């Protein structure tokens, strides 16, 4: 599995993934919305270098998880935190499509995301997950996540990015 930026040929598969994840109440393509594919790719490039961001946004690296040319998940690595991300979201947000869960992809996405976080200067990564999301809890804890509390709905973990 590799993490790579979404490319010009990924639109159909990516939009299908967006529809699947939306049924679970999440976004697969964080800024996709009603944008054209070209606009979305430009947004990803802008976020990567911190260009054209709104006041509540932070630089971030968005990647798809690719297994033999098939998108199985995605990650967003925020280069720094703002007040909102310190509460919910953290440095890394990842997702695995339902058809590919239980195969170790989440652990690998997180492992590669931590390496990406290190490359942009993150030394300790904050990760959050829903209190009821046992799979994410196990993935974060297997990566060395140290529990830092819960507000009853969201758990917070810190991972050393060594």
PyMOL commands that set and color helices and strands:
alter all, ss='L'
color gray80, all
select helices_A, chain A and resi 8-22+37-49+83-87+98-100+105-119+134-142
alter helices_A, ss='H'
color red, helices_A
select strands_A, chain A and resi 2-4+60-67+70-78+92-96+124-130+146-150+154-160
alter strands_A, ss='S'
color yellow, strands_A
deselect
rebuild
show_as cartoon
